[in-house]
Amino acid sequence: MKIIVWLWNPWLEYNSTRHNIGFLFLDYLKEIWNFEDFKDSKFKAIISEWNYKWEKCILVKPMTYMNLSWESLISVINFYKLDFKEDIIVIYDDISMDFGKMKFRVKWSAGWHNGIKSITSSLWSDEFKRIKIGVWLDSKYDVSDWVLSKFTKNELQELKEDIFSQALELLEEKIIS
């Protein structure tokens, strides 16, 4: 079983922001994978179950602010008695990478990302699978202003037409690896 977690801020004012690129990617996946609608859970998250080939996946959207993502993830890991080093994949934005670039890593520092910091401190480890999608930082902006700014129309189009299909390939490769 795999747990796939999208880090995001779940309130309307954060829709289509750079910090919520994982949520936008999830909308794309719903169209492709056609998984069930998300349902409330006891994990401070909404979840959906889906099967990829022979692997059962629990799709998790924490219903907390980004920096409290650990609350949902730890609850899910404990409930299903999973090994976080093997069984979770976290998807999130990264300002240090060019827009649309992606990286997969098993061990990586949290850097500036408060959602990842919350997870690494609660797990007492930075050894878990993650896919980072670049949102680039425009040096004219403060970090929080930039990640909470909305994508341009052209950026949204590029995400939907190209970048998310690449992220999907990477995710599918890592689900069963």
C-alpha positions as CSV (number, residue, x, y, z in Angstrom):
1,M,0.0,0.0,0.0
2,K,1.2,3.5,-0.8
3,I,0.2,6.8,0.7
4,I,0.3,9.8,-1.7
5,V,0.1,13.1,0.0
6,W,-0.3,16.5,-1.6
7,L,0.8,19.4,0.5
8,W,-1.5,22.4,0.1
9,N,-3.5,25.1,1.9
10,P,-7.1,23.9,1.7
11,W,-8.9,27.2,1.7
12,L,-10.5,28.9,-1.3
13,E,-8.3,31.9,-1.3
14,Y,-5.3,29.6,-1.9
15,N,-6.7,27.9,-5.1
16,S,-4.4,28.2,-8.1
17,T,-1.5,29.5,-6.0
18,R,2.1,28.3,-6.5
19,H,2.1,26.8,-3.0
20,N,-0.9,24.6,-4.1
21,I,0.7,23.2,-7.2
22,G,0.2,19.7,-5.7
23,F,-3.5,20.3,-5.4
24,L,-3.6,21.4,-9.1
25,F,-1.7,18.3,-10.0
26,L,-4.3,16.3,-8.1
27,D,-7.1,17.8,-10.1
28,Y,-5.3,16.7,-13.2
29,L,-4.8,13.2,-11.8
30,K,-8.5,12.9,-11.0
31,E,-9.3,13.3,-14.7
32,I,-6.6,10.7,-15.7
33,W,-7.0,8.1,-13.0
34,N,-10.7,8.6,-12.4
35,F,-10.5,7.8,-8.7
36,E,-13.4,8.1,-6.2
37,D,-14.3,11.5,-4.8
38,F,-12.5,12.5,-1.6
39,K,-14.3,11.7,1.6
40,D,-13.9,13.0,5.1
41,S,-11.7,10.9,7.4
42,K,-10.5,10.8,11.0
43,F,-7.1,11.9,9.8
44,K,-7.6,15.7,9.6
45,A,-7.6,15.0,5.9
46,I,-9.9,14.0,3.1
47,I,-8.9,10.8,1.4
48,S,-9.7,8.6,-1.6
49,E,-8.6,5.1,-2.4
50,W,-7.4,4.0,-5.7
51,N,-5.5,1.0,-7.2
52,Y,-2.6,1.4,-9.5
53,K,-1.9,-1.9,-11.2
54,W,-1.5,-4.2,-8.1
55,E,-0.7,-1.4,-5.6
56,K,-3.4,0.0,-3.4
57,C,-3.0,3.8,-2.9
58,I,-4.5,6.1,-0.3
59,L,-4.6,9.6,-1.7
60,V,-4.4,12.1,1.1
61,K,-5.2,15.8,1.1
62,P,-4.4,17.3,4.6
63,M,-7.1,19.7,5.7
64,T,-4.7,21.8,7.8
65,Y,-2.4,24.6,6.9
66,M,0.7,23.6,5.1
67,N,2.9,23.8,8.2
68,L,0.6,21.4,10.1
69,S,0.7,18.7,7.3
70,W,2.4,16.3,9.7
71,E,-0.8,15.9,11.7
72,S,-2.6,14.2,8.9
73,L,0.3,12.2,7.6
74,I,1.3,10.7,11.0
75,S,-2.3,9.7,11.6
76,V,-2.5,7.9,8.3
77,I,0.9,6.2,8.7
78,N,0.0,5.0,12.2
79,F,-3.5,3.8,11.3
80,Y,-2.3,1.7,8.4
81,K,0.9,0.7,10.2
82,L,3.1,1.7,7.3
83,D,6.8,2.2,6.9
84,F,7.2,5.9,6.0
85,K,10.5,5.3,4.3
86,E,8.9,2.9,1.8
87,D,5.2,3.6,1.7
88,I,4.6,7.4,1.4
89,I,5.2,9.8,-1.4
90,V,4.8,13.5,-0.7
91,I,4.2,16.0,-3.5
92,Y,4.9,19.7,-3.1
93,D,6.2,23.0,-4.6
94,D,9.8,24.1,-4.6
95,I,10.9,27.7,-5.1
96,S,14.6,26.8,-5.7
97,M,13.8,25.0,-9.0
98,D,12.8,26.5,-12.3
99,F,9.1,26.5,-13.1
100,G,7.9,23.0,-14.1
101,K,11.1,21.2,-13.3
102,M,10.7,18.1,-11.1
103,K,12.9,16.0,-8.8
104,F,12.3,12.8,-7.0
105,R,14.4,12.1,-3.9
106,V,14.2,9.8,-0.9
107,K,16.3,11.8,1.4
108,W,16.4,15.6,1.1
109,S,16.5,18.5,3.5
110,A,13.3,20.4,4.1
111,G,14.9,23.7,2.9
112,W,12.5,26.6,3.2
113,H,9.4,24.5,2.9
114,N,7.4,24.6,6.2
115,G,5.1,21.7,5.2
116,I,8.1,19.4,4.7
117,K,9.8,20.8,7.9
118,S,6.6,19.8,9.8
119,I,6.8,16.2,8.4
120,T,10.6,15.7,8.9
121,S,10.4,16.9,12.5
122,S,7.4,14.7,13.3
123,L,9.0,11.6,11.7
124,W,12.4,12.5,13.2
125,S,13.7,11.7,9.7
126,D,14.0,13.2,6.2
127,E,14.1,9.8,4.6
128,F,10.8,9.5,2.7
129,K,9.9,9.7,-1.0
130,R,9.0,13.0,-2.4
131,I,8.4,14.7,-5.7
132,K,9.1,18.4,-5.9
133,I,7.7,20.5,-8.7
134,G,9.5,23.8,-9.3
135,V,7.6,27.1,-9.0
136,W,10.7,29.3,-9.1
137,L,11.1,32.4,-6.9
138,D,10.9,35.7,-8.6
139,S,13.5,37.7,-6.6
140,K,11.3,40.8,-6.7
141,Y,9.0,39.1,-4.2
142,D,9.1,38.0,-0.6
143,V,8.9,34.1,-0.4
144,S,5.5,34.0,1.2
145,D,4.0,36.6,-1.2
146,W,5.4,34.6,-4.1
147,V,4.2,31.1,-3.1
148,L,0.8,32.6,-2.3
149,S,0.5,34.4,-5.6
150,K,-1.6,32.8,-8.4
151,F,-0.2,31.3,-11.5
152,T,-0.6,33.2,-14.7
153,K,-2.9,32.0,-17.4
154,N,0.1,30.9,-19.5
155,E,1.6,29.0,-16.6
156,L,-1.6,27.2,-15.8
157,Q,-1.9,26.2,-19.5
158,E,1.7,24.9,-19.5
159,L,1.0,22.9,-16.3
160,K,-2.0,21.2,-17.8
161,E,-0.6,20.6,-21.2
162,D,2.9,19.5,-20.4
163,I,4.3,19.6,-16.9
164,F,1.6,17.5,-15.2
165,S,1.9,14.7,-17.7
166,Q,5.6,14.5,-16.9
167,A,4.8,14.5,-13.2
168,L,2.3,11.7,-13.7
169,E,4.9,9.6,-15.4
170,L,7.3,10.2,-12.5
171,L,4.7,9.4,-9.9
172,E,3.6,6.2,-11.6
173,E,7.2,5.0,-11.9
174,K,7.7,5.7,-8.1
175,I,4.4,4.1,-6.9
176,I,5.7,0.6,-7.6
177,S,9.4,1.1,-7.1
